[in-house]
């Protein structure tokens, strides 16, 4: 499988956790301090603007992932 750059699109907490290489609970704890700034998810997904805020707060996307995410 080939590696591709991270696409800026709506993501679930689980998908974001996979991008950062951590588990779901850790990701939830990492974004909790910024929940007011990030806002509520739309269903299971953070929208693109929210993902950008998360990326800024956590210092960008840390690694490349495969096409299946």
C-alpha positions as CSV (number, residue, x, y, z in Angstrom):
1,X,0.0,0.0,0.0
2,X,1.3,3.4,-0.8
3,X,1.5,6.3,1.6
4,X,-0.3,9.5,0.8
5,X,-0.3,13.0,2.5
6,X,-3.1,13.6,5.0
7,X,-6.2,14.9,3.3
8,X,-8.0,17.8,5.0
9,X,-11.5,16.5,5.3
10,X,-14.1,15.7,8.0
11,X,-12.8,13.0,10.4
12,X,-14.1,11.0,13.4
13,X,-12.2,10.9,16.6
14,X,-11.1,7.3,15.8
15,X,-9.7,8.4,12.4
16,X,-7.8,11.3,14.0
17,X,-6.4,8.9,16.6
18,X,-5.2,6.7,13.8
19,X,-3.5,9.6,12.1
20,X,-1.7,10.6,15.3
21,X,-0.8,7.0,16.1
22,X,-2.7,6.9,19.4
23,X,-5.8,5.3,20.8
24,X,-9.3,6.8,20.8
25,X,-9.2,7.6,24.5
26,X,-5.9,9.4,24.3
27,X,-7.1,11.4,21.3
28,X,-10.2,12.4,23.2
29,X,-8.1,13.5,26.2
30,X,-5.8,15.5,23.9
31,X,-8.6,17.5,22.3
32,X,-10.7,17.9,25.5
33,X,-8.9,21.1,26.6
34,X,-9.8,22.7,23.3
35,X,-13.4,21.5,23.1
36,X,-14.9,25.0,23.5
37,X,-12.8,26.3,20.6
38,X,-13.3,23.2,18.4
39,X,-17.1,23.1,19.0
40,X,-19.5,20.1,18.8
41,X,-19.1,17.4,16.2
42,X,-21.7,17.1,13.5
43,X,-22.8,13.5,14.3
44,X,-19.6,11.5,14.5
45,X,-17.5,13.9,12.4
46,X,-15.5,17.0,13.1
47,X,-15.9,19.3,10.0
48,X,-12.9,20.7,8.1
49,X,-12.7,23.9,10.1
50,X,-12.7,21.9,13.3
51,X,-10.1,19.5,12.0
52,X,-7.9,22.6,11.1
53,X,-8.3,23.8,14.7
54,X,-7.4,20.4,16.1
55,X,-4.4,20.2,13.8
56,X,-3.2,23.7,14.9
57,X,-3.7,22.9,18.6
58,X,-1.9,19.5,18.4
59,X,0.9,20.8,16.1
60,X,-0.1,19.5,12.7
61,X,-0.5,16.0,11.5
62,X,2.4,13.9,12.7
63,X,2.8,11.2,10.0
64,X,1.7,9.9,6.6
65,X,-1.0,7.3,6.4
66,X,-2.2,4.8,3.8
67,X,-5.0,5.2,1.3
68,X,-7.4,3.1,3.4
69,X,-8.0,5.7,6.2
